[in-house]
Amino acid sequence: MKTVMIIGALSLAVFAMTGCATTTRRYASGETRQTVSGFAEVDIQDTVSRAVQSILSQDRIRLKDGANRAILSVENIVNDTMSRGYNASVLAESIGQSLREELTNSGKVVVYNKSVAQYAQVQVTPQYVLLGRLTERHMRQDNGDIQKEYNLNLTLVEVATGLEFWQKRIHVGKLVDSKNALN
């Protein structure tokens, strides 16, 4: 029950953060569906799923000798969108938590939890760090409509060397009617 309440609160916060009425939106890919013009829960789920699939499908994550899973730390996602304050934090936390959840549940990596590690009896060092930034830009179309461009930029860095082993930019583009451009 508590989980349902948390999910509901996060969904409500994301909806409030976007300040958008639910309406039919056209994605830049040509797809049309009911959504908000801001970065919505469905966008979080889609971008995180595509990111995790890309990370795990690449043969970039190397295991230490004798290990069956790599240790990965997911840093807080930087929200560089136009939303500010509490709502921006909720969006960034939702993306970060979703990344941790999908990576952990994949069974291919173990996600390092910094907040609990200080109490651990055995100290471990993550092999990889996943860094991320969510950006947003708006472009006015000739007909007055607005094309909203969101990009989740992710980088996987090996801790021992500082080398970047994987990068991905996941794009979400939405076309917003000029009458709803402020939504």
C-alpha positions as CSV (number, residue, x, y, z in Angstrom):
1,M,0.0,0.0,0.0
2,K,2.9,2.4,0.9
3,T,4.5,1.7,-2.5
4,V,1.2,2.5,-4.3
5,M,1.0,5.8,-2.4
6,I,4.6,6.7,-3.2
7,I,4.1,5.9,-6.9
8,G,0.9,8.0,-6.9
9,A,2.6,10.9,-5.2
10,L,5.5,10.8,-7.7
11,S,3.1,10.7,-10.6
12,L,1.2,13.6,-9.2
13,A,4.4,15.5,-8.6
14,V,5.6,14.9,-12.1
15,F,2.2,16.0,-13.4
16,A,2.3,19.1,-11.2
17,M,5.9,19.8,-12.2
18,T,5.0,19.9,-15.9
19,G,2.1,22.2,-15.2
20,C,0.4,20.7,-18.3
21,A,-3.1,19.5,-19.0
22,T,-3.4,16.0,-20.3
23,T,-4.1,16.2,-24.0
24,T,-3.1,14.5,-27.2
25,R,0.5,15.2,-28.0
26,R,2.4,14.5,-31.2
27,Y,5.9,13.2,-30.7
28,A,8.6,14.2,-33.2
29,S,8.8,10.6,-34.2
30,G,5.2,10.9,-35.6
31,E,3.6,8.9,-32.8
32,T,0.5,10.4,-31.1
33,R,-0.8,9.6,-27.7
34,Q,-2.4,11.0,-24.6
35,T,0.3,12.6,-22.5
36,V,1.6,16.0,-21.2
37,S,3.9,18.3,-23.1
38,G,6.5,18.1,-20.3
39,F,8.7,15.2,-19.4
40,A,6.1,12.7,-18.1
41,E,6.2,9.4,-16.3
42,V,5.8,7.5,-19.6
43,D,8.9,9.3,-20.9
44,I,10.8,8.4,-17.7
45,Q,9.9,4.7,-18.2
46,D,10.7,4.7,-21.9
47,T,14.1,6.5,-21.6
48,V,15.2,4.4,-18.7
49,S,14.2,1.2,-20.4
50,R,16.1,2.2,-23.5
51,A,19.2,3.3,-21.5
52,V,19.4,0.1,-19.5
53,Q,18.8,-2.1,-22.5
54,S,21.7,-0.3,-24.3
55,I,24.1,-0.5,-21.3
56,L,23.5,-4.2,-20.8
57,S,23.4,-5.2,-24.5
58,Q,26.8,-3.7,-25.1
59,D,29.7,-5.8,-24.0
60,R,31.2,-2.8,-22.1
61,I,30.8,-3.9,-18.5
62,R,33.6,-6.2,-17.6
63,L,33.5,-8.5,-14.5
64,K,36.3,-8.7,-12.0
65,D,37.9,-12.2,-11.9
66,G,35.6,-14.6,-10.2
67,A,32.7,-12.2,-10.1
68,N,29.3,-13.0,-11.7
69,R,28.1,-9.3,-11.6
70,A,29.8,-5.9,-11.8
71,I,29.3,-3.3,-9.1
72,L,27.8,-0.1,-10.5
73,S,27.1,3.3,-8.8
74,V,24.3,5.5,-10.2
75,E,25.0,9.1,-9.5
76,N,22.2,11.6,-9.0
77,I,20.8,12.7,-12.4
78,V,21.3,16.4,-13.0
79,N,18.1,18.1,-14.1
80,D,19.0,20.8,-16.6
81,T,15.4,21.4,-17.8
82,M,13.3,24.5,-17.4
83,S,11.6,23.1,-14.3
84,R,13.1,24.4,-11.1
85,G,12.9,23.8,-7.3
86,Y,11.2,20.8,-5.7
87,N,9.6,19.6,-8.9
88,A,13.0,19.5,-10.7
89,S,14.4,17.4,-7.9
90,V,11.4,15.0,-8.1
91,L,12.0,14.5,-11.8
92,A,15.7,13.9,-11.4
93,E,15.1,11.5,-8.5
94,S,12.5,9.6,-10.4
95,I,14.9,9.0,-13.3
96,G,17.8,8.0,-11.0
97,Q,15.5,5.6,-9.0
98,S,14.2,4.0,-12.1
99,L,17.7,3.5,-13.5
100,R,18.7,1.9,-10.2
101,E,15.6,-0.3,-10.2
102,E,16.0,-1.6,-13.7
103,L,19.8,-2.2,-13.4
104,T,19.4,-4.0,-10.1
105,N,16.5,-6.1,-11.3
106,S,18.4,-7.1,-14.5
107,G,20.6,-9.5,-12.4
108,K,23.6,-8.5,-14.5
109,V,24.9,-5.8,-12.2
110,V,24.8,-4.9,-8.5
111,V,24.0,-1.3,-7.8
112,Y,26.1,0.3,-5.1
113,N,24.1,2.1,-2.4
114,K,26.1,5.0,-1.0
115,S,23.7,5.8,1.8
116,V,23.9,2.3,3.3
117,A,27.6,1.7,2.4
118,Q,28.8,3.7,5.4
119,Y,27.3,1.1,7.7
120,A,28.6,-1.9,5.7
121,Q,30.9,-4.4,7.5
122,V,32.7,-5.1,4.2
123,Q,33.8,-2.1,2.1
124,V,33.5,-2.4,-1.6
125,T,34.4,0.0,-4.4
126,P,32.1,0.3,-7.5
127,Q,33.7,-0.7,-10.7
128,Y,31.6,1.8,-12.7
129,V,29.8,5.0,-12.2
130,L,26.8,6.0,-14.3
131,L,26.5,9.8,-14.7
132,G,23.4,11.5,-16.2
133,R,22.0,14.9,-17.3
134,L,18.5,15.7,-18.5
135,T,18.3,18.7,-20.8
136,E,15.4,20.5,-22.5
137,R,15.1,23.0,-25.3
138,H,12.2,24.5,-27.2
139,M,12.1,25.4,-30.9
140,R,9.2,27.3,-32.6
141,Q,8.0,25.8,-35.8
142,D,6.9,27.9,-38.8
143,N,3.2,27.3,-37.9
144,G,3.7,28.6,-34.4
145,D,3.8,25.2,-32.8
146,I,6.6,24.4,-30.3
147,Q,8.9,21.4,-30.6
148,K,10.1,20.4,-27.2
149,E,13.3,18.4,-27.2
150,Y,14.3,16.4,-24.1
151,N,17.6,14.5,-24.0
152,L,18.8,12.2,-21.3
153,N,22.6,12.1,-21.6
154,L,24.3,9.2,-19.8
155,T,27.9,8.2,-19.5
156,L,29.4,5.0,-17.9
157,V,32.8,5.6,-16.4
158,E,35.2,2.9,-15.1
159,V,36.3,4.1,-11.6
160,A,39.8,2.5,-11.8
161,T,40.8,4.4,-14.9
162,G,38.4,7.2,-15.4
163,L,37.8,6.0,-18.9
164,E,34.3,6.3,-20.4
165,F,33.1,2.9,-21.6
166,W,29.7,3.9,-22.8
167,Q,27.7,7.0,-23.7
168,K,24.1,7.4,-24.8
169,R,21.8,10.3,-25.6
170,I,18.2,9.3,-25.4
171,H,15.9,11.8,-27.2
172,V,12.2,12.5,-26.5
173,G,10.7,15.1,-28.9
174,K,7.2,16.5,-28.6
175,L,5.2,18.8,-30.9
176,V,2.9,21.1,-28.9
177,D,0.1,23.1,-30.6
178,S,0.6,26.8,-30.4
179,K,-2.5,27.3,-28.3
180,N,-1.1,24.9,-25.7
181,A,2.5,26.1,-26.0
182,L,2.6,27.3,-22.5
183,N,1.4,24.0,-21.1
